[in-house]
């Protein structure tokens, strides 16, 4: 049995398909295709469309962009959120893939999206006198010796 793995990543979105189902190489297109350990791997480094010509059940892992750190001695940025589906129905058709970017200084990370699954971007760190901001995997850090 072939395993089907689609990675949508700039540290962002992972789609694992057809773990218990045989896939033809052309069932889904999009991204850079490679092969390893019985998997067909599609890797995406930017937002794009995934096109599938056969319905399958898949495992899906979505990871959002991490946040930027704070300013003026503030805290570090929070990690991007993570969403896992162990059994996700993938129908024939096109799927918009959004790869969430990491945040720059004092900016939240961007959300990552596969079909109806959304992972929330990380919360950015604080400035030197305030709390960090909410995000997908907890918020950003507060200032050293200040609020957290």
Secondary structure, 3 states (H helix, E strand, C coil): CCEEEEEECCCCEEEEECCCCCCCCCCEECCEEEEECCEEEEEECCCEEEEECCCEEEEEEEECCCCCCCCCCCCCCCCCCEEEEEEEEECCEEEEEECCCCCCCCCCCCCEEECCEEECCCCCCCCCCCCCCCCCCCCCCCCCCCCC
